Amino acid sequence: MTAIFGLFIIIATLFIIPTLHFVFAAETADEYIDRKAEIWNLFFRMMTVAFVVGGVIAGTMVWQVWRFRESNPKSKPTPYEEREDL
């Protein structure tokens, strides 16, 4: 349940709060938001998050491949690999 709550907090931080900021940013009806600049800003933020998440995932995969390779001196067969009666 805490994981769902944490995910909701992350989604709120990334999407809802910036959107509300733009909605309430204009003090009068005559002020307009430059959509091109805001879209580029949002794209830049999302790409930064995507590259960070992708780097963490790629690093985790490299670590797992390196840690659990067959030539690792610390690796040993699991109980399922040791059984020969299958």
Steps between C-alpha positions, in 0.01 A plus 500: 500500500787735572641432154175615341499811719861573405419456131209741538729758662749469212225538239359802683842660517575445132165586343237656723701764686664655187161504327338681790789745505434593138126529557535745787807682364309762301376782719273653238317368196732699271809296587569205275731204535753433224396145413811421299724587792289308750479193277877505451548541877273204572672291233841585645389402851349172385806412292723569799290265712496240221878507461553468876257209529649336190851538642397339828332210320795448264744515790296245693495267201878530453553431871277192489675360193841561656400364844326182386727399212614139486870584529449684830707323768229563761219353292369160598211294365160556653321204664289464186810475280661238724207257472555235236179298541296734279 
